[in-house]
Amino acid sequence: MVARKVYEPSYYDSELVTSYDQVVQNVQQFNADLENETDIVTQLTQFTHWYYFPELDMYGPSKFIGYQNMNTSRYARGKGKTGVHTEEQLKQWFEKLPKESEQAQNLLDDLSNRLSVYEKRVRSNAQIHIRKKL
């Protein structure tokens, strides 16, 4: 049996997003950085948890959109910041779609098409999260 990761507060909690508006700013920044083909493009295959914003028709990975004021130059992969903390924080606004659901499959296909522009693929274990119904 695989041990489940448990959320534990850390030093980085103070940098986690605290509002949905901050998350929206981050996903817009992520997509702008992609369009400008910054170094974040090289990381695309590393992301597992993707968040979809239908109002923007944009996707963003938890580890990027879950920290305040994120951009490619601030993004420090592997320096103590993990998706575990961001996923826990983002749960207040988002829910994970069952991977086998038609909606998840459609969104994963769409994401795959978008990443193919950069000659990147979606991870086989990727998950899609959508905004909770208010």
N, C-alpha and C positions, 0 to 999 in steps of 0.2 A: 504494500500500500504506500502510495506517495504521500509524504507529509505536506499538508497544506500550509502555504505561507501565511503567516500571521502579521497583520499590520502592527508595527511598533513605531511610536513617534520618534522622530529623529531631529537632528540639527537642521535638516532641510525643510522641515514642516513650515518654518517661517517664510520660505520662498514659494510655497504652494499657492496656486490661485485661490482666491477667496470669493470670486464672483463669476457668474456666467459671462459677463461682459469681458472679463480678463481672458477667459477661455476663447471667446470669439476673436479677440484681438490676436491671440496667439495662433489660431488656425489661419487667420488672414496672413499673418507674418510667415507662417510655414509655407503656405501656398505661393506667396510672393518670392520667398527664398528659392523655392523649387523653380519658379519661372525664370529666375535669374541664374539658375544652375549653380548655386553655391555648393559648398562641401556637403550639405545635408543630403544631396542626391546620392552620395556614396553610402549613406546609411539606410536607404529605403528598404533594403531586404532584411534589416535587423529588427524592424518594428513588428510587434505582434498585435497590439491592441490599437485599432483604428476607430476614430470617432467621426461620424458623419453629421454634417450640418446642412439639412435640406434647405434652409432659408438662404444659404450661401452656395449650395451645391459644391461643398468642399469637404475634404477629409483631412484629419490630422492625427498623428500618433500620440498616445497618452504621455509618453516621456517628454515630448516637446510642448504640448499644449497645457500640461498640468503645472508648470512652473511659471511664476510671474515674469512678465516682460521678456519672454524667451525670443531669441533669434539665433541664427546659425552661429554667430560668433560667440554667443553665451553658452550654446549647447555643448556640454562637456560630457560626452558619453563615457561611462565607466568611472566617473569620479565621485562615487557615493550616491549619485542620483539614480534611483531605480524606478521602474514603472509601477512597482508595488505601492509606493506612496501616492503617485499621481492617480492610479486607478482607484484607490480608496477615496481620494478627494473628489474625483470626477463622478463617483457614484451618486452624489447628491443631485446631479442634473441629468445623468445618463443611465441607460440600462443596456446590458449586453443581450444581443439577439441570439437565440439558439442557432448554432452554426448550420443546422440542417433546414432551417426555415427558408421559405422562398425569398423573403425580403433580404435575409442575410446573404443568400447566394447571389441575388441580383446586385446587391451593393458590392460584394466581393468581386464579381465579374466587372463591374464598372471601375472599381479601384484598380483592378488588374490592367484594364485597358489604359487607364491614366498613367500607371507606372511604366507601362511598356514604352511610352514616349521616351523615357530615360533609360531604356533597355534594362529595366529592373522588373522583378517579379514579387508578387505578394507571397509571404511565407505560407506554407501549407497549414500551419496551425493558427493563422490569423483569425482574429475575432473582430466583429463589427459592433459598435455601440451607437445607440441613437438617443436622442433627447427623450426624457421621460415625459409622458403626457401630463400636462398641468391640471 
